[in-house]
């Protein structure tokens, strides 16, 4: 090992690991805070009590899914990096702040789901996380930080993938103005949309490999 580069590389590795560990801790705390809204009812526990808790269960399930998706994306994004720098750390903090904020709109939508404003507030909160993820992706996917073998095509795919959630949630804002419940059902579209973005490169490769139907044999 090069004596001059060894200590420097070791220090950069430790700094990068601290960034990753801190990020994972924020995600874990945010998910843990979601459970605080699932409080045991006082008094008798019957079907009516359970029915009254359904909005809390729904809020927990939706936000757990959203945070889990963002954690998986964050994990994949940082797995392609070999080091970090100050712009990445600052952008990552902004992104983590939006993640840490999500338990609050989750509480709001669990308490006031019968009205339109909380649905719009929740959708805008999640959309902001997605836009910050786009900024984080562009900041992280720089040649000076990435491992060898990473491509611009993969960067474009990750940016498009990051825009899926904001697109779905912003579209639900317009729907919520007229149909509140339909807007919340729209959020389920995130998963098939993400799968579509992941499958598209494979489909493109298959299409390029097939001869045109009108091509001469």
HUKA-V175302 format. One record per pair of residues at least 24 apart in sequence whose ideal C-beta (glycine too) atoms are under 8 Angstrom apart, sorted by the first residue. I is the first residue (numbers start at 1). GAP is how many residues later the second one is. D is the distance in whole Angstrom. If there is no record, write none. Layout:
BEGIN
i->I gap->GAP d->D
i->I gap->GAP d->D
END
This chain:
BEGIN
i->12 gap->71 d->5
i->12 gap->72 d->8
i->13 gap->70 d->8
i->15 gap->68 d->8
i->15 gap->69 d->6
i->16 gap->65 d->7
i->16 gap->66 d->8
i->16 gap->67 d->5
i->16 gap->68 d->5
i->19 gap->59 d->8
i->19 gap->65 d->5
i->19 gap->69 d->8
i->19 gap->70 d->6
i->19 gap->73 d->7
i->20 gap->58 d->6
i->22 gap->74 d->8
i->23 gap->51 d->6
i->23 gap->55 d->7
i->23 gap->69 d->6
i->23 gap->73 d->6
i->24 gap->47 d->8
i->26 gap->70 d->5
i->26 gap->73 d->6
i->26 gap->74 d->6
i->27 gap->40 d->6
i->27 gap->43 d->8
i->27 gap->44 d->5
i->27 gap->47 d->7
i->27 gap->69 d->8
i->27 gap->72 d->6
i->29 gap->71 d->7
i->30 gap->37 d->6
i->30 gap->69 d->5
i->30 gap->70 d->5
i->30 gap->72 d->6
i->30 gap->73 d->6
i->31 gap->33 d->6
i->31 gap->36 d->5
i->31 gap->37 d->8
i->33 gap->70 d->4
i->34 gap->25 d->8
i->34 gap->26 d->5
i->34 gap->29 d->5
i->34 gap->30 d->6
i->34 gap->33 d->8
i->34 gap->69 d->6
i->34 gap->72 d->6
i->35 gap->25 d->7
i->36 gap->67 d->7
i->37 gap->66 d->8
i->37 gap->69 d->7
i->37 gap->70 d->5
i->37 gap->73 d->5
i->55 gap->54 d->7
i->55 gap->55 d->5
i->55 gap->56 d->8
i->55 gap->58 d->5
i->56 gap->54 d->5
i->58 gap->52 d->7
i->58 gap->55 d->8
i->58 gap->126 d->8
i->59 gap->47 d->5
i->59 gap->48 d->7
i->59 gap->50 d->5
i->59 gap->51 d->4
i->59 gap->54 d->8
i->60 gap->46 d->7
i->60 gap->50 d->8
i->62 gap->44 d->8
i->62 gap->122 d->8
i->62 gap->125 d->6
i->63 gap->39 d->6
i->63 gap->40 d->7
i->63 gap->43 d->4
i->66 gap->36 d->7
i->66 gap->60 d->6
i->66 gap->63 d->8
i->66 gap->99 d->7
i->66 gap->124 d->8
i->67 gap->32 d->6
i->67 gap->35 d->6
i->69 gap->96 d->7
i->69 gap->121 d->7
i->69 gap->122 d->8
i->69 gap->125 d->7
i->70 gap->29 d->6
i->70 gap->59 d->6
i->70 gap->63 d->7
i->73 gap->60 d->7
i->73 gap->85 d->8
i->73 gap->88 d->7
i->73 gap->89 d->7
i->74 gap->59 d->8
i->74 gap->62 d->8
i->76 gap->82 d->8
i->77 gap->59 d->7
i->77 gap->60 d->6
i->77 gap->63 d->6
i->77 gap->64 d->8
i->77 gap->81 d->7
i->78 gap->62 d->7
i->80 gap->60 d->8
i->80 gap->61 d->8
i->80 gap->66 d->6
i->80 gap->67 d->6
i->80 gap->70 d->5
i->80 gap->74 d->8
i->81 gap->59 d->6
i->81 gap->64 d->5
i->81 gap->65 d->6
i->81 gap->66 d->7
i->82 gap->63 d->7
i->82 gap->64 d->7
i->82 gap->65 d->5
i->83 gap->61 d->8
i->83 gap->62 d->6
i->84 gap->61 d->7
i->85 gap->59 d->7
i->85 gap->60 d->7
i->87 gap->52 d->6
i->88 gap->48 d->8
i->88 gap->51 d->5
i->88 gap->52 d->6
i->88 gap->57 d->7
i->91 gap->41 d->8
i->91 gap->44 d->6
i->91 gap->45 d->5
i->91 gap->48 d->4
i->91 gap->49 d->8
i->92 gap->44 d->6
i->94 gap->38 d->6
i->94 gap->41 d->7
i->94 gap->42 d->8
i->95 gap->34 d->7
i->95 gap->37 d->4
i->95 gap->38 d->6
i->95 gap->40 d->7
i->95 gap->41 d->5
i->98 gap->27 d->8
i->98 gap->30 d->6
i->98 gap->31 d->4
i->98 gap->34 d->5
i->99 gap->30 d->6
i->101 gap->24 d->7
i->102 gap->24 d->7
i->102 gap->27 d->7
i->113 gap->71 d->8
i->115 gap->65 d->8
i->116 gap->60 d->6
i->116 gap->61 d->7
i->116 gap->64 d->5
i->119 gap->53 d->8
i->119 gap->57 d->5
i->119 gap->61 d->6
i->119 gap->64 d->6
i->119 gap->65 d->6
i->120 gap->53 d->5
i->120 gap->56 d->5
i->120 gap->57 d->8
i->123 gap->46 d->4
i->123 gap->47 d->7
i->123 gap->49 d->5
i->123 gap->50 d->5
i->123 gap->53 d->7
i->123 gap->60 d->7
i->123 gap->64 d->8
i->124 gap->45 d->7
i->124 gap->46 d->8
i->124 gap->49 d->7
i->126 gap->39 d->6
i->126 gap->40 d->8
i->126 gap->43 d->5
i->127 gap->38 d->7
i->127 gap->39 d->4
i->127 gap->42 d->4
i->127 gap->43 d->5
i->127 gap->46 d->8
i->128 gap->38 d->8
i->129 gap->36 d->7
i->130 gap->32 d->6
i->130 gap->33 d->7
i->130 gap->34 d->8
i->130 gap->35 d->4
i->130 gap->36 d->4
i->130 gap->39 d->7
i->131 gap->35 d->6
i->133 gap->29 d->4
i->133 gap->32 d->8
i->134 gap->25 d->6
i->134 gap->28 d->5
i->134 gap->29 d->6
i->134 gap->32 d->8
i->137 gap->25 d->5
i->153 gap->48 d->7
i->157 gap->40 d->7
i->157 gap->43 d->8
i->157 gap->44 d->6
i->160 gap->37 d->6
i->161 gap->33 d->6
i->161 gap->36 d->5
i->161 gap->37 d->7
i->164 gap->26 d->6
i->164 gap->29 d->5
i->164 gap->30 d->6
i->164 gap->33 d->6
i->165 gap->25 d->6
i->167 gap->26 d->8
i->168 gap->25 d->7
END
